């Protein structure tokens, strides 16, 4: 089980550990069913070794 440290006011340690309920989306990225998305949204699939380097022609449209 993956856990996330989440600040909590009034707890003895100041931190509560919560299972983020991670699942993989269609692009293979892990997303949380418990916490809302924050920051950048991934628009392209994850890169492979063939996608990088001087001979690569990969482009994220």
Buried (B, 14 or more C-beta within 10 A) or exposed (E): EEEBEEEEEEEEEEEEEBEBEBEEEEEEEEBBEEEEEEEEEBEEEEEEEEBEEEEEEEEEE
